[in-house]
Amino acid sequence: MALIPLKIPPGVYRNGTEYQSAGRWFDANLVRWFENTLRPIGGWRKRSSSQMTGSCRGLLTWRDNSGTRLIAAGTHSKLFVMNEAGTLKDITPTGFTSGQADAIVKTGYGYNVYGSFAYGVARPDTGTRTPATTWSLDTFGEYLIGCSSSDGKLYEWQLGFSTPTLAAAITNAPTGCQAVMSTAERFVFALGASSNPRSVKWCDQENNTNWTASATSQAGDFELQTVGALKAGKKVRGINLLFTDVDVHTATYVGLPYVYSFEKAASGCGLISSQAVAAIDATALWMSTSGFFIFDGYVKPLPCDVSDYVFQNMNYNQASKVYAVHNSKYGEVWWFYPSSASNENDSYVTYNYRENHWNIGSLSRTAGVDRGVYLNPLMVSSDGYIYEHEVGYAYDSGVLFAESGPLEIGNGDNIMSVRQVIPDEQTLGEVMVSFKTRNYPTSTESTYGPYSAAQPTDVRFSGRLVKVRYTGNVLEDWRVGVSKLDAVAMGKR
């Protein structure tokens, strides 16, 4: 008899073949690994009392000078604010030009002459691509500023919730912009300004209505040396990061006469979408078409244990919808993305930067924001409701599970017979366990269970390789540690 511990490192590994994930977790949904235990993520509940019009791809929380907490949400057709009570108000500017909920990709059926290109061979990249509309939202003092990528104007909302005033175009600000950001030095940056995808324009310090450079003004502009198009800007400690779809640049405040100094930080690492980056103190993490990257003073590739799965599972036609959400309580960055079977965000990939592991799962969220102003993270569902996350343990119809890759029972030479499982749970019975066995990496699997945990749990299965699957059995905050298998050798055939 041998007691074999199922000591599996935290996080999912899903690069290459299934057997390459041997000894690791291979699949998961709505669970996380934190402080050496497997546990459920927090649930969610509705925060907004009514549904937003349009597809939300921009979310911001802030406090005004009186301490009132507010939420701004931008959809492809509207701009909303919400108060603490969950009441939505429409503050869409007069003359606002609606965008598109989905990306328009003119590369498929009907966009070329019949008979062009060989059947079964991918068409060359010759079509027109118009991304889904996104909002960049920030604050300038206590006021909200924002820009819709389709509309191109810079707007400001000067508060007033009970009888809301509409947001209005910022006087003298450039039009034809892709995004807006407010810097730590109190300038407003217009990115892709005046329909020039490489142009950065900024207002005078503390004065977002003065955009004219002069001897008495620090307003100015700069054209980046890049073949890319500006997508977003983020401020991290001491520096501003400007992202195009092919590279990343820095903007550092130097004062008059140049005001800002610009420098290319790295190439080949541009954003996959304008909302695919999360800024965390002095660090930024983002998704690119060529993988994940991190800035911590320098731009570096971020090794990813699930990149093969994520980038093969993505609908690239709708990749402009990818949205990054920071969850500071657990040290995680979540990227929501549309899977290959969907036109809307229905999947996520998570990086835990405190413990350095990755995770995957299914959840439909189009936008989100970290806790801070509010006690818990806020996220927006595809049907237009704002949800409070990491609260309770209700998941609609979601199934919580974690499944390992193949584990060699013993040294893998002999077929082993497993007679009992000694579970390691916080409370027995809160998790169901099942097993899948096979003798070779690609042979047919046999499934056993699920079993409700007892101490010990009687089971009967055999094989050279086994996969273990834990499934949440109760809507509670359960924990799973290191279970053990009671196994004996049967021989080599």
Buried (B, 14 or more C-beta within 10 A) or exposed (E): EEEBEBEBEBBBBBBEEBEBBBBBBBBBBBBBBBEEBBBBBBBBEEBBEBEBBBBBBBBBBBEBEEEEEBBBBBBBBBBBBBBEEBEBBEBBBEEBEBBBBBBEBEBEEEEBEEEEEEEEEEEEEEBEBBBBBBBBBBBBEBBBBBBBBBBBBBBBBEBEBEEBEBBBBBEBBBBBBBBBBBBEBBBBBBBBBEEBBBBBBBBBBEBBEBBEBEEEBBBBBBEBEBEBBBBBBBBBEEBBBBBBBBBBBBBEBEEEEEBBEBEBBBBBBBBBBBBBBBBBEEBBBBBBBBBBBBBEEEBEBBEBBBBBBBBEBBBBBBBBBBBBBBBBBBBBBBBBBBBEEBBBBBBBBBBBBEBEBBBBBBBBBBBBBBBEBBEBBBBBBBEBBBBBBBBEBEBEEBEBBBBBBBBBBBEEEBBBBBBBBBBBBBEEEBBBBBBBBBEEEEEEBBEBBBBBBEEBBEBEBBBBBBBBBBBBBEBEEBBBBEBBBBBEBEEEE
